[in-house]
Amino acid sequence: KSCQVHSALGNPETREDDINWDTVINLDHGDPIMYEPYWRKIGNRCDITLSGYQSLSYFANTKNLCWFLEPKLEEEIKRLHNVIGNVVMDDHYIVVGNGSSQLIQAALFALSPPNEPEPISVVSAAPFYSGYAEVADFVRSGLYKWAGDAHIFAKNGPYIELITSPNNPNGVIREPVVVNGSQGILIYDLAYYWPQYTAITSPANYDVMLFTVSKCTGHAGSRIGWALIRDKEVAKKMTKFIELNTIGVSKEAQLRAAKILEVICDSCLDSTLDNFFEHNQSVMSERWQRLRQVVKDSDQFFTLQKYSSQYCLFKGNFYESHPAFVWLMCKGNEDDLEKLLKGHNILTRSGKRFGSDSKCVRISMLSREEDFNIFLQRLMVIQQVITNKN
Ligand code: PMP
């Protein structure tokens, strides 16, 4: 058994380092540091310089409905979707936002009926992304209100359903779930619909689709997201929301994001370059293999979500999903998995925050390699301790 453990743990140096059990490993947030080695390897290819006289104006393109969207970013977003084939966007408007977090709020504002006596219900199927519930209720808007798990939503009339596919926290491919859902206004959050996480099975073609560079390229700190919106009035209202909220989106951040998108597109088209998606798909695939090995060795104390193999149009072969998060469930008597892991200095997010229960946790798979190694090592030890106790 110990041989299997060692092969799953990988780098022996990290095992030595982890003699210090006081190091806290934070896998609560989906902070995408995993991508750093790829970008280091790329070197200065993504560098951009801006002189003092550039980008002073509030405006980027007054002819565009989204007047603060940089033309270069618009071009690279279209090019990227075209190269990956994950979206049909012939008749969509692009609205850029300060991360897709701002676009979620803009979309809720734009899609809510303006003159109703009651706020419209906002739902998502549990386990749902914990950010939705927080955002929907934060400012106590009179327009919309969080109404919880879409599986059990049964109110008559219009509602907004957020569909995250692949889903955060559990990586599952999703569709709307509300029963009798004929009056649903749908927001597709496709933050993870990229080949490093899941097979691209068909181009998405919905009225409202959200994306973010945070999970696509790993540049979460740039705070750039984009919405693809079919209806002109909805796109206008979202643009207005961002105008009143932040008067647009930083040009520096947009131009940097445009450059990064350009480089990842080039990496897919030029065989002399290291293909961004293939590179990071293999990092994810290796991490998932090692994690599965550790969990398999655990006599089934922990269980993981299963994913079927799907044909990817981008890669031209079959593969299983490698989600950005592990949705870890414990079968034993432990009632609070977040607390159990915290006791071993691993910070995760309880299933309760996702409308599920405390026997589950969400764990980021996008950490630094060293932290991932320590995580696997501690998971092994926790399992051994529990097995011995029983
Ligand atoms: N949607 C989903 C499903 C997410 O997981 C996240 C980030 N955790 C976001 C939206 C927000 O991303 P950002 O604001 O960084 O673009």
Boltz pocket constraint, residues with backbone or C-beta under 6 A from the ligand:
constraints:
  - pocket:
      binder: B
      contacts: [[A, 30], [A, 98], [A, 99], [A, 100], [A, 101], [A, 102], [A, 129], [A, 131], [A, 164], [A, 166], [A, 168], [A, 189], [A, 191], [A, 211], [A, 212], [A, 213], [A, 214], [A, 220], [A, 223], [A, 224], [A, 225]]
      max_distance: 6.0
